Amino acid sequence: MLGKRVNFTKEAAKPHNVPLVLIGAAILWFGWFGFNAGAATTDGTAALIVVNTIVCPAAAALGWIFTEHFKSGKATAVGAASGVVTGLVAITPSCANLSPTWSIVLGLVAGAVCALAIDLKWKLGYDDSLDVVGIHLVAGFIGTLYLGFFAIDTGLFTGGGNLDQLIVQVIPAFAVAIYSFVVAFVIGKVIDVTIGFRVHEDEEAAGIDTVLHGEAGYALD
């Protein structure tokens, strides 16, 4: 809907402050315990949720940096932070229904896959400044569908070969994805044809902070 940024290149897509990225990821991880465990009921799953919210992101960080190392020869701090977020996204739909061992496996798989998936934007040509597709969409699907295979007592491989759990996971995963895309597209289209959805290219090139607010977000000179 928005189209690509004026300077949509690999060189321009670099974090401006790596320490702040790591601090932000740490705060996010800490807050996620309330997000996941706060949804627990009185069935005694809170402890399991807390453990899974620890081990899955940790494993995902390892899966990401291992993949990053073999892909580019270097494992980065930003990659580790991205891996943590990947693990948090992947474990959220399954945190109450996986054993810690299978949560670790989920983290390793999600971290490795998403480390590769973020490059899709360069191959397919869509602009995704926060790697929402490569991390949230891909990891969200992995975590949701993973339950169909490894959910405690009901997964395909942990529940005697029963397909019911997998079917339950697949249908809403794709239904929600399609619904979200269609609704977001309609809202975006309405905004675009009424008040407009992005600034002029000249204003974008000059710097939106300066053009719209009369000040720069970062005084780096």
C-alpha positions in Angstrom: 0.0 0.0 0.0 2.8 2.4 0.9 5.3 1.3 -1.6 9.1 1.2 -1.0 11.0 3.9 0.7 13.1 6.2 -1.5 16.4 4.7 -0.2 15.3 1.1 0.0 18.7 -0.6 -0.1 20.5 -3.1 2.1 23.1 -0.4 2.9 20.4 1.9 4.3 18.7 -0.9 6.4 21.1 -0.8 9.3 20.3 -0.1 13.0 21.5 3.3 14.1 22.2 2.2 17.7 23.0 -1.4 18.5 23.0 -1.0 22.3 19.5 0.4 22.2 18.4 -2.6 20.1 19.7 -5.0 22.8 18.1 -3.0 25.6 14.8 -2.9 23.8 14.9 -6.6 23.2 15.7 -7.3 26.8 12.8 -5.1 28.0 10.5 -6.8 25.5 11.5 -10.2 26.7 11.0 -9.2 30.3 7.5 -7.8 29.5 6.6 -11.0 27.6 6.4 -13.0 30.8 3.4 -10.9 31.8 2.1 -11.2 28.3 2.2 -15.0 28.2 2.0 -16.1 31.8 -0.6 -13.4 32.5 -3.0 -15.3 30.2 -2.7 -18.5 32.3 -5.9 -19.8 34.0 -6.1 -21.8 37.2 -5.1 -25.0 35.5 -1.5 -24.8 36.7 0.1 -23.9 33.4 1.7 -20.6 34.5 5.0 -22.3 35.5 5.2 -24.1 32.2 4.5 -20.9 30.3 7.3 -19.1 32.2 9.8 -21.8 31.5 8.8 -22.0 27.8 9.0 -18.2 27.5 12.6 -18.5 28.7 14.0 -21.4 26.8 12.3 -20.9 23.4 13.6 -17.3 22.8 17.1 -18.4 24.1 17.1 -21.3 21.6 15.8 -19.0 18.8 18.7 -16.6 19.5 21.1 -19.4 19.1 19.4 -20.7 15.9 19.5 -17.2 14.4 23.2 -16.5 15.1 24.3 -20.0 14.0 22.4 -19.5 10.7 23.8 -16.0 10.4 27.3 -17.3 11.0 27.0 -19.9 8.2 25.2 -17.4 5.9 27.5 -14.4 6.2 30.5 -15.6 8.3 29.5 -13.4 11.3 27.1 -13.7 14.1 25.8 -10.2 15.2 24.3 -8.7 18.3 21.3 -7.5 16.3 20.9 -11.0 15.0 20.7 -12.4 18.5 18.1 -9.7 19.5 16.1 -10.6 16.4 16.3 -14.3 17.3 14.9 -13.5 20.8 12.0 -11.7 19.3 11.5 -14.6 16.9 11.4 -17.0 19.8 8.9 -14.9 21.7 6.6 -14.7 18.7 6.9 -18.5 18.0 6.2 -19.6 21.6 3.3 -17.3 22.3 0.6 -19.4 20.6 2.0 -22.6 22.1 3.5 -21.7 25.4 0.9 -23.6 27.5 0.9 -26.7 25.5 4.5 -27.7 24.8 7.0 -29.4 26.9 10.2 -27.4 27.5 12.2 -29.8 25.3 9.9 -29.3 22.3 10.0 -25.5 23.1 13.7 -25.5 22.7 13.4 -27.3 19.3 10.8 -24.8 18.3 13.1 -22.0 19.1 16.0 -23.4 17.2 13.8 -24.1 14.1 12.1 -20.7 14.2 15.4 -18.8 14.7 17.1 -20.5 11.8 14.1 -20.2 9.4 13.4 -16.6 10.2 17.1 -15.7 9.8 16.7 -16.8 6.2 13.2 -15.4 5.8 14.1 -11.8 6.4 16.0 -11.8 3.1 12.8 -12.4 1.2 12.2 -8.7 1.1 15.2 -8.2 -1.1 14.3 -11.1 -3.4 10.5 -10.3 -3.6 10.9 -6.5 -3.5 8.7 -5.5 -0.6 9.8 -2.9 1.9 9.7 -4.2 5.5 11.7 -1.9 7.7 11.1 -3.9 10.9 11.2 -7.4 9.3 7.6 -8.0 10.4 7.0 -10.5 7.6 10.3 -12.4 8.1 9.9 -12.5 11.9 6.3 -12.1 13.1 4.5 -13.7 10.2 6.9 -16.6 9.6 7.5 -17.3 13.3 3.8 -16.8 14.1 2.9 -19.5 11.6 5.6 -21.8 12.7 4.6 -21.5 16.4 0.9 -22.0 15.6 1.3 -25.0 13.2 4.0 -26.5 15.4 1.4 -27.3 18.1 -0.3 -29.6 15.6 2.7 -31.8 15.6 4.1 -31.5 19.2 1.3 -30.3 21.5 1.3 -32.2 24.8 -0.9 -35.3 24.4 -2.7 -34.0 21.3 0.0 -33.4 18.7 0.5 -35.6 15.6 3.8 -37.0 17.0 2.9 -36.7 20.7 -0.7 -37.8 20.7 -0.7 -41.1 18.9 -0.9 -39.9 15.3 -4.1 -37.9 15.7 -4.6 -35.2 13.0 -7.3 -33.3 14.9 -4.9 -30.8 16.6 -3.1 -30.1 13.4 -6.4 -29.3 11.6 -7.4 -27.1 14.5 -4.2 -25.1 14.1 -4.2 -24.8 10.3 -7.7 -23.5 9.8 -7.6 -20.5 12.1 -4.0 -19.7 11.2 -4.8 -19.1 7.6 -8.3 -17.7 8.3 -6.8 -15.0 10.6 -4.0 -14.3 8.1 -6.5 -13.8 5.2 -8.9 -11.7 7.4 -6.1 -9.5 8.7 -4.7 -8.9 5.2 -8.0 -8.0 3.7 -9.2 -5.7 6.5 -5.8 -3.9 6.7 -5.8 -3.5 2.9 -9.2 -2.0 2.9 -8.4 0.4 5.7 -5.2 1.4 4.0 -6.9 2.0 0.7 -9.5 4.2 2.3 -6.8 6.3 4.0 -4.8 6.5 0.8 -7.6 7.8 -1.3 -8.8 10.3 1.4 -6.1 11.9 3.4 -3.2 10.1 1.7 -0.9 7.5 3.2 2.7 8.9 2.7 4.6 12.1 2.2 5.9 13.3 -1.1 9.2 11.7 -2.3 11.0 15.1 -2.0 9.9 15.4 1.6 10.9 11.8 2.3 14.4 12.4 0.8 14.9 15.6 2.8 13.9 13.9 6.1 10.4 13.6 7.4 11.3 14.7 10.9 12.7 18.0 9.6 9.8 18.5 7.1 6.9 17.7 9.4 8.2 18.7 12.8 11.0 21.2 12.1 13.6 19.1 14.0 15.8 16.1 13.5 15.4 12.9 15.5 19.1 12.4 15.7 21.7 15.2 15.5 24.6 13.2 14.1 26.6 16.1 12.6 
